[in-house]
Amino acid sequence: MTDTARTTTADPEAPPPRAAVLIGVLVVSAFVMILNETILSVALRDLTVELNVSTTTVQWLTSGFLLTMAVVIPITGFLLERFTPRRIFLVSLTLFSGGTLLCGLAPSFAVLLVGRVVQACGTAVMLPLLMTSVMRLVSPEKRGATMGTITIVIAVAPAVGPTIGGAVLGFLGWRWMFWIVLPLALIALLIGAGWMRLDSATRAVPLDLISVLLSAIGFGGVLYGLSTLGESGGGEHLVAPWIPIVVGLVALGLFIRRQVRLQRHDRALLDLRPFTNRTFVVALILTVLLFMCLLGAASILLPLYLQTVLNTSTFVSGLAVLPGGLVLGLLGRPVGALFDRFGARPLVIPGALAMGVSLLLFATLGQNSSLVAVIAIHVLLMAGLGLMMTPLMTESLGALPDHLYSHGSAILSTLQQVAGAFGTAVFITVASLGSTDPAGTPDATGLRTAFIVAGGIGVLAFVVSLFVRSKSARPASQR
């Protein structure tokens, strides 16, 4: 009998000791890795000067990280069936550690971007491994509380990334963002090598290389085109931005068509049958809108506003987002427990309302706005996201049968990263195009326009939240 079989039949009130240890190892490892999604966001202005690149180019250090994850994560459905969790864990952290070392030594923007891509390859594999393990190790009635812990990883790590990055940049320089993370990653790798003993049945699933290629072209083309739109005012491009967008959309259409055909023979790279579940789809749409605002507006636009409009230092701009990050973290487990008791609807609707209102309030800020007002609005935003995130993740995966957990978590993780990269690209593009600066550098006018767009997304999220079903109407999590 495997470890999975033993742990899932243990105490229904809480994860058994061995399951708790395994989840703990995964959570700590993922926290260290996901922290790197946004740790460079407060350093964008400094990096544009030191590396001699534009703002819309340097943001690829974040967008490229998210894009790589979006390309790699669909493969994890295959990986989780083909290899044991231990092997996936060790490869994941090894890749991340290698990428971190490369970033710390990077002599140029190109090398730094390559290092970020390698980091992202390791991080991408960890997320579905973490969520799939929780769904298999924790009883349904306690998944909300456990998913609350994962919320700390997925949401708080990128939320406090700017704070940590600002502190490090203010005293040590941007390279130390990687030198500090590297030993933490190596320690997690050593601990995981000793404790990660979660067995799992594997099968020789073929890897469809055509699907991998279509996925990479699809997501890469769309996001590259959106990002280069923001540079249109500052120079000419070898390829018009709309060309990669169209190519990407066509590739994504072919990818979806191929997956539908392959899943009839149980050979799909990414099984799309979770999209036939209404509960999963509604939660997924809200998650996409949420991550667009979390990673695009809160983690990218806000630091730019603080530094370029309010002229705060990187250290102060990092500290300004710390209270909101702490609120998001503190809400994780309590909101998870409330979800276990009341379901998603009573939490998601007020959370979406708070998100929409806070993003619209950001659009009212100007050059004379106080730092206290910015912090207060950010706290409101993070509180709204905290009410939404845990219920949405638990609701979406809990609506699926066991054999679709790995593919459901891969879809959820993929679209989280696509949404983050999409939001970053769109908001930076809008801020650049709306800027009064001839060079297209985001200024107060451009950033206000971007926040208005973000507010519109928040309003849309509130409308969609009204379609979340009450607890009594939710389908059984096991079928």
Secondary structure, DSSP 8 states (H G I E B T S, - for coil): --HHHHHHTS-TTS--HHHHHHHHHHHHHHHHHHGGGTTTGGGHHHHHHHTT--HHHHTHHHHHHHHHHHHHGGGHHHHHHHS-HHHHHHHHHHHHHHHHHHHHH--SHHHHHHHHHHHHHHHHHHHHHHHHHHHHHS-GGGHHHHHHHHHIIIIIHHHHHHHHHHHHHHHT-TTHHHHHHHHHHHHHHHHHHHH-------------HHHHHHHHHHHHHHHHHHHHHTTGGG---SS-THHHHHHHHHHHHHHHHHHHHHGGGT--SS--GGGG-HHHHHHHHHHHHHHIIIIIIIIIIHHHHHHHTS---HHHHHHHTHHHHHHHHHHHHHHHHHHHHH-SHHHHHHHHHHHHHHHHHHTT--TT--HHHHHHHHHHHHHHHHHHHHHHHHHHHHTS-GGGHHHHHHHHHHHHHHHHHHHHHHHHHHHHHT-SSTT----HHHHHHHHHHHHHHHHHHHHHHTT---GGGS--S--
